[in-house]
Amino acid sequence: MLHINDLVYRIEGRPLFDGATIAISEGQKVGLVGPNGAGKSTLLRLIRGEISPDAGSVELRPGARMASVAQEAPGGPDSAVEHVLGADVERARLLTRLAEAEATHDGMAQAEIHARLAEIGAHAAPARAARILSGLGFDEAMQTAACSSFSGGWRMRIALARTLFANADILLLDEPTNHLDLEATIWLESHLAAWPGTLVVVSHDRDLLNAVTDRIAHVEGGRLVSYRGNFDQFLRQRAERREHAAKSAQRVEAERKKLQAFIDRFRAKATKAAQAQSRVKALERLGSADAPPPAYEVAFSFPSPETLAPPLIAIDDVTLGYGDAPPVLKGINLRIDQDDRIALLGANGNGKSTLMKLLAGRLEPRAGRMVRPSKLRIGYFAQHQADELIPGETAFQHMRRVMADQHESKVRAHLGRFGLTQARGDTPVEQLSGGEKARLLFALVTRDAPHLLLLDEPTNHLDIEARDALIEAVNDYSGAVVFIAHDRRMVELAAERLWLVADGRCRPYEGDLDDYRRLLLETARATPDRGGVASDADARATRRDQRRAAAERREKLKPLKDVVRKAEAEVEKLTRERDRLAAILADPKLYDGPQAKVAEATRAKGKVDADLEAAEERWLAAAEAYEAAEAEALADA
């Protein structure tokens, strides 16, 4: 389907790609990964033909249809569904011809056009377009609204829907979840996993890469290194390759030192001259085996606040809204303590950001009351704040303005908490990447060690390593955190409580994220093809039935799920022990000591490898049993 051969591309003389090669077969779903700035988006532009390589080639199968999301958000008077339908150029052309044939009463032409429309499934196209828009969060009224009436984020969803609707052979998607909420992201995962075509997707969403891809292309050192399987399998294979490369480099270096020592010792001795010369040739043949470059790492660290008496916030029967418009949320009764980790669930437009504004003190209750300590400090992170950064000023200047009473060293140390070194700290913000701007915002909102962090889509523009660092920082933080994120991994690993914002209410959600995902997918399957919504009474009854059924399934499956979790914990424990022993065996100093320690470490590593293999088999068997039981329970529902 797609061949990239010895690709070379330079930016201002710096090679971004140097000999990159990959062949993608028809039907493969490839995740393109690598740190920010590695060239992933540039590679998609090269594939689309928007820019030309300096050398090498990009070859697409003749006649193959390619689709990607337009860079500019759609506007104008066309409705959302009309804009999506416009992606099917042949259908639009046939409908125009049909209108002309009807105007001229050309029966033969009408028959031919109707036959072709039936052949390409044109009559089902509006329902298919509506399903896609519905999956991305558009209700019936929104689908018929003009594109110009939507905000930029919703317009980009329309552009994504148009791309998904296009009858393409290969899809190129660049961070498709950036403008989506968790609910739309879950739908997109399901849609792409079932889509039969070829896919190349750039994403920092680990769950999407695991759910959708069967191959990973890692941009590394200007080349494309291919791995079979999804993202988790890629991580395992890459770690094994790095370990093997490190050991090879150590063996080569040890042999090099041994040969060089012999040469240095006996080169001048006539009796050993021949042997020394042979060692010189052997040394030349040995070549080099460079150790792998250090893994890309980033670390975040939120400053710790002092402890306040609980609760940090108590909300009693609060109603929220804007101006004279109907209330957005009502009947809110919630409490936040300093050790809380809370994720907000609910589709965009249901009021999550409105609730965040209440917690941040940027919106006052219409009714009810909210109580909080006078000493409470709050840090509020929102993506739109990146637009408020001052062009021409550096990250350091931004921080110095809000930390005017602090010494320069403390200001830079705070920036360093978020991976902004002195060089990046002295870089104008317009030259920073999206991820670096997000790190600057983290630094700004945590400058006074807040007791409560409010994070609204904090993972946008962060690469996978930075997302993992953020999750670790949230877990280590001694204050409370309330966050909205479309990244399921962050919700699963950082949230201890879930609040569902829906139907004008905010309530604790008793299930886990797997339960919520099943609920969303079941609701999507129940949605009519036209993309509309059922009546409020029907919807509430459906949701009650679904919650009851989900609770019954959860109780039935709990023993099997506990077995899976126990097996997974055992695999993680043995993996850490294997990595610890591998590090010991990779240390050259070990071999300078008693050989008994070498043998002991080798035996221990061998035992752990065997135990890990057995544990992984138990884990896979438990997971298969759970998935089979889950599928059976869903089939019976």
VOGU-3710 file (C-alpha; in Angstrom, 3 decimals, decimal comma):
1> mlhindlvyr> 0,000/0,000/0,000  2,701/2,503/1,045  6,487/2,332/0,576  8,948/4,829/2,039  12,426/4,201/0,626  15,690/5,724/1,967  13,925/8,977/2,772  16,103/12,012/3,470  14,637/15,323/4,589  16,446/18,295/6,110
11> iegrplfdga> 15,210/21,371/7,943  17,648/24,300/7,786  20,429/21,855/7,012  19,632/19,595/9,960  18,680/16,062/8,886  15,262/15,184/10,264  15,135/11,912/8,313  18,208/10,150/7,013  17,597/6,866/5,211  14,133/6,255/6,691
21> tiaisegqkv> 12,532/3,164/5,158  9,298/1,273/5,798  6,773/-0,760/3,797  3,149/-0,721/4,966  0,885/-3,460/3,672  -2,780/-3,094/2,806  -4,981/-3,274/5,899  -2,183/-2,620/8,395  -2,767/-0,114/11,179  0,483/1,606/12,029
31> glvgpngagk> 1,124/3,850/15,004  3,824/6,459/14,312  5,510/7,314/17,619  8,497/9,249/18,904  9,239/12,261/21,113  8,033/15,749/20,272  10,105/17,212/17,438  11,147/13,829/16,028  9,383/14,543/12,716  6,148/12,531/12,895
41> stllrlirge> 3,873/15,256/11,533  6,486/16,140/8,911  6,468/12,529/7,721  2,696/12,687/7,233  3,165/15,841/5,143  5,763/13,999/3,044  3,353/11,105/2,541  0,579/13,502/1,487  2,956/15,149/-0,992  2,692/18,579/0,608
51> ispdagsvel> 6,491/18,777/0,798  9,176/16,934/-1,164  12,026/14,849/0,250  15,655/15,788/-0,360  16,312/12,190/-1,390  14,518/8,868/-1,425  10,881/8,317/-2,322  7,356/7,928/-0,980  5,266/5,584/-3,131  1,541/4,929/-2,755
61> rpgarmasva> -0,237/2,061/-4,520  -1,571/3,379/-7,857  -5,211/4,326/-7,606  -5,261/4,229/-3,807  -7,422/6,901/-2,188  -5,889/8,765/0,721  -7,711/10,831/3,344  -6,466/13,046/6,161  -7,950/15,745/8,357  -7,917/19,193/6,796
71> qeapggpdsa> -5,608/21,666/8,510  -8,234/24,424/8,454  -11,415/23,986/10,448  -14,550/24,035/8,256  -16,802/27,115/8,340  -19,584/28,551/6,215  -23,328/27,975/6,058  -23,272/24,228/5,285  -24,544/22,073/8,133  -22,212/19,653/9,885
81> vehvlgadve> -23,811/16,640/8,229  -23,760/18,305/4,781  -20,046/19,041/5,171  -19,357/15,420/6,109  -21,422/14,097/3,185  -19,407/16,325/0,860  -16,412/14,020/1,363  -18,077/11,496/-0,980  -17,306/13,333/-4,214  -18,820/10,679/-6,467
91> rarlltrlae> -22,121/10,704/-4,570  -22,316/14,507/-4,790  -21,571/14,405/-8,524  -24,194/11,703/-9,135  -26,850/13,613/-7,199  -26,152/16,711/-9,316  -26,448/14,649/-12,509  -29,652/13,059/-11,207  -31,229/16,480/-10,644  -30,276/17,456/-14,192
101> aeathdgmaq> -31,680/14,212/-15,612  -34,959/14,704/-13,724  -35,206/18,281/-15,019  -34,837/17,045/-18,612  -36,996/13,928/-18,039  -34,133/11,683/-19,184  -35,400/8,328/-17,862  -32,459/6,300/-19,149  -29,931/8,548/-17,424  -31,986/8,504/-14,228
111> aeiharlaei> -31,992/4,702/-14,193  -28,225/4,513/-14,721  -27,565/7,071/-11,991  -29,883/5,326/-9,516  -28,107/2,033/-10,222  -24,720/3,578/-9,506  -26,027/5,328/-6,372  -27,269/1,971/-5,108  -23,947/0,342/-5,984  -21,935/2,803/-3,842
121> gahaaparaa> -24,459/2,753/-0,974  -25,363/6,417/-1,443  -28,791/6,109/0,135  -27,256/4,936/3,412  -24,693/7,747/3,385  -26,706/10,260/5,481  -27,248/7,655/8,208  -23,539/6,716/8,146  -22,509/10,376/8,355  -24,935/10,898/11,250
131> rilsglgfde> -23,539/7,877/13,118  -20,007/9,221/12,823  -21,024/12,694/13,980  -23,036/11,186/16,830  -20,010/9,157/17,912  -17,956/12,340/17,990  -20,488/14,051/20,249  -22,957/15,782/17,885  -26,623/15,405/18,771  -29,369/15,745/16,144
141> amqtaacssf> -29,679/19,520/16,491  -25,910/20,022/16,261  -25,699/17,896/13,117  -28,039/20,243/11,271  -26,404/23,450/12,580  -24,124/25,506/10,325  -20,407/24,798/10,609  -19,815/28,501/11,250  -21,847/28,299/14,471  -19,359/25,985/16,193
151> sggwrmrial> -16,190/26,751/18,164  -12,798/25,793/16,766  -12,628/22,505/18,667  -16,027/21,351/17,425  -15,160/22,389/13,863  -12,085/20,163/14,033  -14,391/17,323/15,076  -16,430/17,978/11,928  -13,217/17,838/9,891  -12,340/14,513/11,546
161> artlfanadi> -15,848/13,173/10,845  -15,502/14,119/7,166  -12,194/12,243/6,989  -13,649/9,141/8,656  -16,625/9,256/6,293  -14,471/9,495/3,164  -14,306/6,266/1,208  -10,512/6,058/1,521  -8,074/3,164/1,223  -5,571/4,736/3,613
171> llldeptnhl> -6,192/7,151/6,491  -3,535/9,520/7,840  -4,456/10,861/11,279  -2,342/13,305/13,287  -3,292/13,397/16,983  -6,989/12,706/16,250  -7,988/12,787/19,939  -6,628/16,279/20,671  -10,020/17,962/20,275  -12,069/15,100/21,704
181> dleatiwles> -13,391/14,356/25,159  -13,041/10,935/26,760  -16,422/9,791/25,464  -15,633/10,639/21,823  -12,137/9,152/22,206  -13,598/5,832/23,340  -15,951/5,833/20,334  -13,083/6,667/17,973  -11,014/3,747/19,303  -13,885/1,364/18,595
191> hlaawpgtlv> -14,494/2,846/15,137  -10,856/2,686/14,023  -10,385/-0,820/15,426  -13,276/-2,042/13,247  -12,312/0,000/10,159  -10,968/-2,365/7,444  -8,593/0,014/5,626  -4,945/0,989/6,076  -4,182/3,470/8,855  -1,161/5,566/9,814
201> vvshdrdlln> -1,832/7,426/13,054  0,344/9,802/15,044  -0,860/9,733/18,629  0,356/10,197/22,174  -2,693/8,339/23,470  -1,394/4,982/24,652  -4,869/3,430/24,954  -5,754/4,343/21,371  -2,470/2,891/20,095  -3,058/-0,310/22,071
211> avtdriahve> -6,667/-0,663/20,936  -6,159/0,110/17,246  -2,648/-0,571/15,929  -1,007/-3,845/14,937  2,371/-2,289/14,165  4,459/0,562/15,571  6,928/2,686/13,584  9,299/4,467/15,965  11,069/7,598/14,700  14,559/7,184/16,094
221> ggrlvsyrgn> 17,784/8,834/14,978  16,287/9,951/11,659  15,130/6,444/10,802  11,951/4,398/11,125  12,309/1,318/13,323  9,397/-1,079/12,934  7,909/-3,255/15,690  5,097/-5,785/15,463  2,093/-5,414/17,712  0,563/-2,543/19,632
231> fdqflrqrae> 2,218/0,089/21,805  2,705/-2,037/24,922  4,311/-4,761/22,816  6,522/-2,122/21,201  7,733/-0,973/24,622  8,646/-4,527/25,576  10,433/-5,240/22,300  12,317/-1,937/22,383  13,500/-2,595/25,955  14,739/-6,032/24,901
241> rrehaaksaq> 16,548/-4,560/21,874  18,164/-1,881/24,026  19,255/-4,469/26,565  20,717/-6,651/23,817  22,473/-3,657/22,201  23,929/-2,585/25,545  25,271/-6,077/26,227  26,725/-6,284/22,715  28,450/-2,947/23,171  29,897/-4,111/26,490
251> rveaerkklq> 31,181/-7,358/24,959  32,770/-5,503/22,047  34,378/-2,979/24,392  35,732/-5,750/26,629  37,195/-7,572/23,616  38,650/-4,299/22,313  40,405/-3,613/25,615  41,758/-7,157/25,696  43,166/-6,919/22,161  44,593/-3,441/22,747
261> afidrfraka> 46,294/-4,578/25,957  47,994/-7,450/24,105  49,089/-5,126/21,296  50,479/-2,533/23,700  52,362/-5,181/25,667  53,939/-7,210/22,900  54,180/-4,917/19,863  57,868/-4,138/20,578  58,881/-7,766/21,255  60,276/-9,554/18,233
271> tkaaqaqsrv> 59,048/-12,934/19,453  55,482/-11,684/19,715  55,456/-9,268/16,765  53,442/-11,586/14,508  50,829/-12,246/17,182  50,625/-8,531/17,960  50,109/-7,722/14,286  47,341/-10,308/14,036  45,667/-8,667/17,028  45,869/-5,301/15,222
281> kalerlgsad> 44,000/-6,797/12,273  41,483/-8,435/14,606  40,940/-5,074/16,283  40,265/-3,466/12,916  37,802/-6,203/11,996  36,058/-5,900/15,336  34,546/-2,549/14,371  32,331/-0,855/16,893  29,069/-1,581/18,643  27,858/1,654/20,114
291> apppayevaf> 25,696/1,503/23,187  22,117/2,655/22,549  21,527/6,349/23,200  20,009/7,107/26,591  16,237/6,723/26,666  14,234/9,924/26,346  13,002/10,851/29,803  11,105/13,748/31,313  10,090/14,351/34,916  7,511/16,624/36,545
301> sfpspetlap> 7,355/17,566/40,206  4,570/19,581/41,799  5,606/21,546/44,917  3,954/20,253/48,097  1,584/22,506/50,060  1,077/22,531/53,821  -1,866/20,557/55,162  -5,232/22,249/55,677  -8,065/20,940/57,832  -10,688/19,053/55,796
311> pliaiddvtl> -12,655/19,650/53,730  -10,914/21,841/51,177  -14,270/22,509/49,497  -17,811/21,641/50,535  -20,639/22,209/48,034  -24,237/22,167/49,268  -27,184/22,081/46,811  -25,493/24,435/44,334  -27,017/25,594/41,044  -24,756/26,905/38,275
321> gygdappvlk> -25,402/28,879/35,115  -24,491/31,899/33,002  -26,521/35,110/32,979  -30,224/34,587/32,414  -29,748/31,306/30,536  -31,192/28,067/31,981  -29,023/26,400/34,631  -26,141/24,255/33,408  -25,922/22,204/36,613  -28,138/22,018/39,669
331> ginlridqdd> -28,455/20,084/42,910  -24,678/19,702/43,320  -23,636/18,212/46,672  -19,931/17,384/46,723  -16,888/17,463/48,975  -13,155/17,621/48,221  -10,437/16,631/50,705  -6,701/17,221/50,364  -5,903/13,606/49,494  -8,540/13,371/46,731
341> riallgangn> -7,796/12,403/43,134  -11,001/12,999/41,164  -11,631/12,642/37,414  -14,694/14,236/35,813  -16,538/12,105/33,265  -19,169/13,296/30,824  -19,418/14,458/27,234  -18,356/17,958/26,213  -21,138/20,441/26,743  -22,512/18,692/29,835
351> gkstlmklla> -20,902/21,162/32,254  -17,509/19,777/33,288  -15,667/23,032/32,575  -18,487/24,988/34,264  -17,963/22,919/37,411  -14,222/23,552/37,174  -14,875/27,303/37,087  -16,951/26,993/40,255  -14,133/25,128/42,013  -11,611/27,710/40,791
361> grlepragrm> -13,713/30,579/42,130  -14,307/31,996/38,645  -18,048/31,365/38,740  -20,360/32,032/41,680  -23,303/29,748/42,544  -26,773/30,904/41,528  -28,175/29,080/44,514  -26,820/26,962/47,355  -23,460/27,539/48,973  -19,812/26,574/48,648
371> vrpsklrigy> -17,517/26,656/51,709  -13,716/26,663/51,578  -10,871/27,760/53,934  -9,570/31,313/53,577  -6,015/29,979/53,219  -6,911/27,650/50,338  -4,648/28,108/47,282  -5,855/26,803/43,923  -3,909/26,146/40,728  -6,103/26,112/37,592
381> faqhqadeli> -4,694/24,721/34,329  -6,672/25,168/31,104  -5,505/24,789/27,509  -6,787/28,228/26,443  -4,237/29,776/28,817  -1,532/29,011/26,245  -3,091/31,767/24,114  -2,466/34,219/26,958  1,308/33,694/26,931  3,172/36,781/25,740
391> pgetafqhmr> 5,009/36,366/22,395  8,597/37,541/22,496  8,964/36,809/26,189  10,793/33,743/27,461  9,519/31,129/29,858  11,851/32,568/32,490  10,426/36,065/32,046  6,894/34,726/32,485  7,915/32,973/35,701  9,944/35,921/36,989
401> rvmadqhesk> 6,889/38,173/36,699  4,800/35,976/39,027  7,739/35,124/41,337  9,143/38,650/41,562  10,170/38,252/45,202  12,195/35,076/44,527  15,875/34,746/43,616  16,652/33,836/40,014  17,937/30,424/41,087  14,568/29,571/42,662
411> vrahlgrfgl> 12,696/30,696/39,558  14,869/28,503/37,335  14,640/25,607/39,791  10,836/25,789/39,574  10,982/25,725/35,765  13,330/22,759/36,075  10,611/20,849/37,943  8,835/20,599/34,592  11,799/19,807/32,351  12,407/23,395/31,210
421> tqargdtpve> 16,187/23,678/31,349  17,976/27,017/31,299  18,286/26,874/27,498  14,555/26,254/27,022  13,710/28,702/29,780  15,507/31,446/27,837  13,677/30,589/24,597  10,813/32,874/23,439  7,475/31,167/24,000  6,532/31,298/20,315
431> qlsggekarl> 9,515/29,000/19,631  8,476/26,471/22,261  6,624/23,316/21,258  3,041/22,746/22,382  4,308/20,352/25,040  6,833/22,886/26,337  4,134/25,576/26,537  2,010/23,142/28,560  4,957/22,594/30,920  5,308/26,363/31,338
441> lfalvtrdap> 1,613/26,563/32,253  2,128/23,810/34,842  4,980/25,856/36,305  2,877/29,020/36,386  -0,181/27,505/38,078  1,866/25,661/40,744  4,259/28,492/41,629  2,736/28,941/45,122  2,282/25,224/45,952  -1,536/25,105/45,661
451> hlllldeptn> -3,608/22,850/47,919  -5,949/22,029/45,014  -4,963/21,501/41,384  -7,659/21,804/38,705  -6,456/20,333/35,403  -8,632/20,738/32,291  -7,278/18,446/29,530  -3,668/18,631/30,775  -2,380/15,902/28,444  -3,024/17,775/25,175
461> hldieardal> 0,273/18,358/23,333  2,225/16,160/25,784  4,045/13,179/24,326  3,721/9,737/25,901  6,756/10,105/28,162  5,551/13,507/29,396  2,066/12,084/30,037  3,570/9,319/32,153  5,623/11,920/34,034  2,455/13,963/34,661
471> ieavndysga> 0,626/10,901/36,008  3,530/10,158/38,355  3,638/13,789/39,526  -0,117/13,774/40,233  0,215/10,557/42,231  3,139/11,962/44,257  1,477/15,338/44,878  0,350/16,002/48,469  -2,557/18,262/47,473  -5,947/17,438/45,939
481> vvfiahdrrm> -6,425/17,068/42,175  -9,593/17,356/40,109  -9,057/16,802/36,397  -10,713/16,369/33,029  -8,788/14,204/30,542  -9,504/12,284/27,361  -6,463/10,120/28,153  -7,898/6,914/29,644  -4,511/5,923/31,032  -4,380/9,059/33,164
491> velaaerlwl> -7,900/8,470/34,455  -7,122/4,835/35,261  -3,765/5,458/36,956  -4,328/8,818/38,666  -8,014/8,993/39,620  -9,262/7,396/42,820  -12,792/8,760/42,471  -14,962/9,391/39,397  -17,640/12,074/39,136  -20,107/11,873/36,242
501> vadgrcrpye> -21,388/15,183/34,880  -24,554/14,469/32,890  -28,238/15,401/32,676  -27,630/18,672/34,538  -26,175/16,887/37,568  -22,787/15,904/38,958  -22,752/12,689/40,968  -20,151/10,116/42,075  -19,868/7,283/39,531  -19,657/3,923/41,293
511> gdlddyrrll> -18,245/1,857/38,428  -14,737/1,888/36,997  -13,615/3,141/33,591  -14,223/-0,256/31,961  -17,845/-0,089/33,115  -18,156/3,447/31,776  -16,671/2,443/28,425  -19,169/-0,416/28,092  -21,998/1,937/28,996  -20,950/4,409/26,301
521> letaratpdr> -20,598/1,734/23,614  -23,942/0,183/24,512  -25,569/3,625/24,371  -23,947/4,271/20,975  -25,320/0,983/19,640  -28,775/1,973/20,873  -28,623/5,354/19,117  -30,854/5,502/15,986  -29,050/5,545/12,636  -30,225/9,079/11,960
531> ggvasdadar> -27,885/10,168/14,766  -30,745/11,631/16,776  -31,495/11,227/20,453  -34,371/9,453/22,139  -36,841/11,271/24,343  -35,583/12,330/27,792  -37,826/9,801/29,556  -36,704/6,971/27,278  -33,069/7,993/27,669  -33,322/8,051/31,476
541> atrrdqrraa> -35,023/4,642/31,520  -32,397/3,239/29,179  -29,585/4,578/31,349  -31,174/3,103/34,507  -31,486/-0,298/32,854  -27,925/-0,082/31,573  -26,569/0,876/34,998  -28,460/-1,988/36,625  -27,254/-4,472/33,997  -23,683/-3,165/34,291
551> aerreklkpl> -23,773/-3,578/38,094  -25,018/-7,171/37,753  -22,316/-7,986/35,190  -19,678/-6,317/37,366  -20,665/-8,438/40,383  -20,671/-11,628/38,304  -17,291/-10,887/36,733  -15,582/-9,569/39,899  -13,896/-12,892/40,898  -12,402/-13,294/37,416
561> kdvvrkaeae> -11,302/-9,646/37,351  -9,588/-10,084/40,724  -7,649/-13,037/39,302  -6,553/-10,895/36,324  -5,410/-8,057/38,594  -3,496/-10,440/40,866  -1,786/-12,067/37,872  -0,957/-8,645/36,388  0,561/-7,497/39,691  2,716/-10,645/39,775
571> vekltrerdr> 3,938/-9,982/36,214  4,824/-6,388/37,110  6,704/-7,505/40,231  8,707/-10,155/38,334  9,391/-7,694/35,503  10,906/-5,225/37,962  13,033/-8,003/39,460  14,164/-9,136/36,001  15,154/-5,580/35,113  17,054/-5,230/38,413
581> laailadpkl> 19,021/-8,433/37,800  19,648/-7,475/34,170  21,153/-4,175/35,345  23,429/-6,070/37,764  24,598/-8,439/35,016  25,163/-5,515/32,647  27,513/-3,810/35,123  31,138/-4,512/34,082  32,257/-4,176/37,720  30,461/-7,423/38,566
591> ydgpqakvae> 32,926/-9,388/36,461  35,923/-7,901/38,268  34,835/-9,587/41,516  34,281/-13,198/42,584  32,888/-15,429/39,881  30,497/-16,907/42,426  28,545/-13,631/42,434  28,354/-13,731/38,642  27,033/-17,288/38,754  24,560/-16,432/41,505
601> atrakgkvda> 23,188/-13,443/39,584  22,986/-15,503/36,377  21,069/-18,291/38,153  18,712/-15,766/39,745  18,087/-14,076/36,382  17,354/-17,446/34,761  14,870/-18,357/37,500  13,122/-14,996/37,290  12,920/-15,294/33,479  11,242/-18,688/33,857
611> dleaaeerwl> 8,914/-17,438/36,593  8,021/-14,385/34,487  7,210/-16,518/31,467  4,931/-18,718/33,595  3,313/-15,661/35,206  2,646/-14,102/31,804  0,969/-17,334/30,679  -1,226/-17,294/33,800  -2,019/-13,622/33,180  -2,978/-14,262/29,540
621> aaaeayeaae> -5,117/-17,249/30,511  -6,888/-15,212/33,211  -7,419/-12,301/30,807  -8,839/-14,622/28,137  -11,176/-16,215/30,676  -12,344/-12,785/31,843  -12,849/-11,508/28,282  -14,778/-14,649/27,327  -17,018/-14,332/30,383  -17,479/-10,627/29,690
631> aealada> -18,448/-11,304/26,066  -20,896/-13,996/27,203  -22,424/-11,641/29,765  -22,821/-8,901/27,159  -24,345/-11,361/24,692  -26,904/-12,410/27,309  -27,740/-8,778/28,137
//
